[in-house]
Structures are given as C-alpha cells and as structure tokens.
Amino acid sequence: METPSLKPAAETQEKLSPLRFHAPHRHLNSLFGEDWFARKAEGFARFFGTPNFLIGQTLIVAVWISSNVIQIFHFDTYPFILLNLAFSLQAAYAAPLILLAQTRQADRDKAHSEADAQHREALAAASEQRQAFADQQTAQLLVLLNQNTDLTTLVKDLSQRIEAMTVEMHKKVIGAQNQEAGDLP
C-alpha cells in the first residue's frame, strides 16, 4: 500500500510531465497496429522509400533485363511482360500501404500538434501565474519597504527627542550640581 504522502507527489509529477498531453495519443505511435502483421506491414512501407530498396530494385531489373536480352536465363521475352506484371503487383500492394502510412502519419502529426498546443497553453498559463505571483510579491515588498521607511523615520524622530531630552536633563543635572557647589562654603 502506498503511503499518502507519496501518492500526491506521483500525481503532481505526472501532471507536470512535458509529455502529459501526448499520453492520450500513444495508440497512434504504430502505423498499422501492434500485432506481428502490423509491424511487418509498417516495416515494408518504410522500406519502400529507402536507398537500399531503390538500389536493390534497380539491380534486380538490370539483371532481369540483361539475362533475358543476353539469353542467360531466357524466361521473359522483349516486351518483358512478366517484369511488367511484377511491377504492377508491387505497385498494387505498395500504394495502399504508403497511403495508409501517410494517413496515419497525418493523424499522428495532428494529434501531436494538438498536444503541443495544449502544452504551450499550459506553459503560458503557468507563466502568467508566476508573473502574477511575482507582481504580488513585489507589491508586498513595496509595502514592507514603505513600512520600514516609516519605522526608520519614527526611530530617527524618537532618537532626536531622546537626545534633546538627554541634553536638557544633562543641563539640569549640571546646573543643580553647580548650585550645590555654590551653596557650600
């Protein structure tokens, strides 16, 4: 069982996390879902745009055409109908996968931009709160400084009055001593 003091700290930490607005959109991270087929389909769609795929496809086409022209392996004659069929089959599967990947990426981008906007709004609100708190503290400091100035003025006035009274009493004491000294033979 968690102690009561740790639970609010964990909730506070979660509320202050910079990714807290992205959490509701975690389901969009995988393009095609979470099962093995989805991972393979996503890998396949991602592989289509890589240099490795383009170089590999170019090499296969070059070997295909050269082996049929030179007649090393003569399985597809000049109009290369079988090669054309292979490209059509590849395009039939690649296009939907790529479109699906783009659609899901657009959904992810939209969700992340909304989460980023919420995060920026939260930062702006926190900044406004900090500014209001700083303004309040500044006002309190000004009040305290004014009170300190008033107290300093009051202390100065009292010190001057005490000094004046001390001088006056000193004169009276000295005068009284001088009179006593004058009365003695």
N, C-alpha and C positions, 0 to 999 in steps of 0.2 A: 504494500500500500504506500502510495506517495505521501510525503508529508505536505501539509497545507502550504508551507512556505515555498516549496519548490514548484508546485503546480502553477501559481500565478507567474512565477519567473519564466517558466517554459512558455506559457501563453503569451507573455509580453515579448519574449524573444521571437516567437512565431509572428506576432503582429508587426514587429519591426524588421523582419527579414525583407531584403530588397526584392526577393523573388515571390513574395506573398501574393502578388497579383497574377503571376504566371501559373500558380498551382492549379487553378481550375481548368487550365488548358493543357495539362500534361498528356491527356489522351490523344492530342494531335501530334505528339512527337514522332510516332511511327507513321509513315505514309500510308501503309496498307493494313495496319492492324498489328497484332502481337504474335500470331502463330508462325509456324515454320514457313508456310507458303507465303505469308505476307513479307517475311524477312527476305526470302529468295526473290520475290517479285520486286521488292524495293531495290535489292542489290542489282538485279537485272536492269531496271530502269535507270539506276545511277550509272551503270557500266556503259550504257549507250553513248554517253557524251564524253567519254574519256579518250585520250590519245591512244591508249592501248587498244581499245576497240576499233578505232579508225585505222590504225596501222595494221592490226590483225585482219580486219576485213579486206583492206587493200591487198595484203599479201595473199589471202585466200583467193580473191578474184583474179589476181595476177597469175597465180599457179593454175587456177581453173582454166583461164583463157589460154595460157601458154601450153598447158598439157593437151588441150583439145585442138589447138592450132597445129602444134608440132606433132600431134597424134601419139603422145606418150601413153596417155590414158584417154582413149577416144570414147567418151560416154555422152558428150553433148556437142552436137554439130554447130556450125557457124552462127545461126541466129541466137544460139545459147538460150534455148527455151527453158531448160532446167535451171540455169542460173537466174533467169528472169523470174521463174516460179519461186525460187528460194528467196529472192529479194522481196517479192510480193508477200510471201508468207512472213518474212521477218517484219516487214512494214505493217502487216495486219496485226501482229502482236505488239510491236513496239509503239505504234501510235497511241493506242488506248492506254498503255502503261505510262507513257510520257505525259499524256493529257491528264491522267489520274494523278500522277505525281505533281504536275503543275497546279491542279485544282487544290490538292491537299496542301501544297506549299503556300498557295494564296490564302487558304483558310488559316494555316498556321501563322502566316505573316500578319493577317488581320487580327487574329487573337492576340498575338504578341504586341502589336501596335496599340491595341486597346488596353492591354495590361500595362504597357509602358506609359500610356496616357494617364491611367489611374495612379501609377507610381509617381509620375510628375505632379499630379494634382495633390497627392498625399504629401509630397515634399514641399509643395507650395503652402499647403495648409500648416504643416509643421513649422515652416519658415515664418509664416505670419504669426503663429502662436509664440515662437521665440522672440519675434520683434515686439509683439505686444507685451510680453513678459519683461523684455529689456526696457521698454518705454515705462512700464510700471515701476521697475527698479530705479530707473533714472529719476522719475518723479519723487519716489521715496527718498532717494539720496539728496535731491534738492531740498526737500522738506527738512531732512536731518541737518543738512548744511546750514539752512536758514536758522534752525533751532540752535545749532552750535554757535552761529554768529551772534544770536540774541543772548545766549548764555555768556559768551565771551564778553560782550558789551556790558552785561549786568555785572559780571565779575570785575571788570575794569572799574565800573562806577562804584561798586562796593569797596574795592581796594582803595580808590581815591578818597572815599568817605572815611574809611578806616585810617588812612594816612593822615587826613586832615584832623580827625579826632585824636589821633596819637600825638600829632604836633601840638594841638590845643591842650591836651592833658599834660604833655611834657612841659609846656609853658606854665601851666598852673602849678605843677609839682615844683618846678624850678623857682617860680615866684613865691610859693609857700616856703620853700627852704630858705630863700633869700630873706624873707620877712622874719623867719625864726632866727636866722643868723643875725639879723639886725636888732632883734629884741634882746639878745644875750649881751651881758656886759663885757 
